[in-house]
Amino acid sequence: MKNWFVEENALHAAEGGLELEVRLPWYRSLPLSVIDFGEVRINGATIDPGAITFRVNGKDRRPGELRGLWQESWYVLDSAYIRFPYPAVKPGAQYEVDITFILHPPYIPKVFFPFSHKKVMTAN
C-alpha cells in the first residue's frame, strides 16, 4: 500500500481557487462511496467542505455526494482532482496545503485509513 497520495507539482492555479491532483493511496481500485475528506486547510485557513469539488472519471462532485456511489470506482492508475476556492491565486506562488483524505475499504468492516498531506507547494 502506498503511503502518499500527492505528488510533486500537483498543485495548480484554477479559476477561483486551487486544484490538487491526487492519486488513490491504495493497492486496488475502490468505489467512490468509501472516500471521505477530513479537514482541508490552505495557508492555515479551513476550507468549507461544501465548497470543495472532487473530480474523478471526468465528473465533478461534492464530497458528500460520494457516499452513495458504490457502483462507480476510482481506478488505481487514475488521478483525481480536488478543487477548493481560495482568493487571489497566482501561478508560481507558494501555498501551505494541509489535507486529510480517508478511505473506508468495503472489505474491511469498521476500519478506516486516514492519509494526510501537509506541505508548502508551488501552484503551477
N, C-alpha and C positions, 0 to 999 in steps of 0.2 A: 504494500500500500504506500502511495506517495504521501509525504508529509508536507507538501506545498500545493498551492493552487494558483498562485500569482507569479507570473514570470517577469523577468526584467523587461522594461519598455512596454508594460501592459497598460499604462495609464494614458488616456487620450483626452484631449480637449474636445468637447462636444457642444452642440448648440444648447445653451442654457445650463451647462454644468460639465461634469466629468464622466468618463466611461472607463470602466476597469474590465480588462479581458481576463477571464478566469478559466481554469481547467478543472475538470472533475477530479477531486483528490481521492479517488477510489480506484480499485483494480478492475472494475467492470461497470458497464452501463447501469444506470439507476432510473427508476421512474421519477418524474418531476415531483410527485406527491411526497417524496421523502426529503425534499430540500427545504431548508428553513434558513432564516437570517437572524443573527444576533444583532448587536448594536453596530452601526456604521458611523464612523466619525471622520471628518476631513478637517485637518488643522485644529483638532480638538472640539469642533462643533458637531453635535449629534445631528444626523440627517433623519428627517421624518420618514419612518418606514413606508408611509402611504405615498411618498413622492418617489420612491425607488422603483425602477423597472428592471426586469430581468429578461434578457433576450437569449433564447436558445431555439434551435430549429427554425430560425427566421421569424419568430413571433415574440412580440413584447408582452410581458405580463407583470402584474404587481406580485410581490412575494406571497400575499395572502391567497392569490388565485392558484398557486401551485398545488395546494393540498388536495384538490380533487382530481388532479391529472395523473392518475395511476397508470393510464393506458399509453401515455407518451413518455419517451425516455430521453435522457441526456446521455449521449453516446460518449464513451470514454476518450475518443480521439478528437472530439469536437470542442471548440471553445464556446463559452457563453459570455455575455456582456452584461455588466451591472452598471446602470446609468443612474446618477443621482444629481440633483440640482446643486449648483454652487455658484455664487455670484462672481462675475468678472474673471472668468477662467482665461488664462493666457498660455498658449503653447510655449514651452520652454521654462515655465515657472515650476517651482517645486511645491509639492503638497504632501503633508503627512497623511497617509491613508491607514486607517485602523478599522479592520472589518473582521467580523466573525461569521463563519459560514457553518451550518450544522447539517449533518446527514443523519437520517434515521433509517438505516437499511431495513428493507421489509423482511428479510430472512433472519434478523437478529432482534427478536422482540424486546421492547423496553430498554433498548440500548441506543445511545446517540453518540456521535463523534463530532466534536467541535474542531474546526480548523480556523486558526487566527492568523492574521497578517497585519503587521504594523511596521510601516517603513516610510521614509521620505522618498518620494518618487517624482520624477520629472514628467510633466504632461507633454506628450508628442502632439 
